[in-house]
């Protein structure tokens, strides 16, 4: 499941991850804070890292300024912008 759709909008999973890393956190901490299984966090954080929405220092992760902006952007009501399920 992709965290970012074809129009560049983030989904609910990405929002949970970004909300959990307003302070530096390990993947395990992100899983606990977001209530999401660790395997989903690993893949989501990997995608958010590639998109520049998260940065890594040692084993800790933090949302970037772009990540904070993406998280605070209103959710689109356009069904065409939603990722396929």
KAZIDA-V560415 format. One record per residue. RES is the residue in one letter. OMEGA is omega in degrees with one decimal (* if undefined). Layout:
BEGIN
<<RES;OMEGA> <RES;OMEGA>>
END
This chain:
BEGIN
<<X;-179.0> <X;177.6> <X;-177.5> <X;-177.9> <X;-174.5> <X;178.3> <X;178.0> <X;178.3> <X;178.6> <X;179.6> <X;-177.7> <X;179.1> <X;179.1> <X;178.1> <X;177.7> <X;-179.3> <X;-178.3> <X;177.8> <X;-178.1> <X;-176.6> <X;171.7> <X;172.4> <X;179.5> <X;-177.5> <X;174.2> <X;177.1> <X;178.7> <X;178.6> <X;178.2> <X;178.4> <X;179.7> <X;-177.5> <X;-176.9> <X;-177.0> <X;-175.5> <X;178.7> <X;-176.8> <X;-178.8> <X;177.7> <X;178.2> <X;-179.6> <X;-177.7> <X;178.8> <X;179.4> <X;177.5> <X;179.9> <X;179.9> <X;174.1> <X;-179.6> <X;-179.5> <X;-179.6> <X;-179.9> <X;179.4> <X;174.1> <X;-178.2> <X;172.1> <X;-172.6> <X;-179.6> <X;-179.5> <X;-176.6> <X;-178.0> <X;176.0> <X;175.6> <X;175.6> <X;177.4> <X;177.4> <X;177.6> <X;179.7> <X;179.7> <X;-179.8> <X;-176.2> <X;178.1> <X;179.5> <X;178.8> <X;179.3> <X;175.0> <X;-178.8> <X;-178.9> <X;179.7> <X;-179.6> <X;-179.2> <X;178.0> <X;177.3> <X;179.7> <X;*>>
END
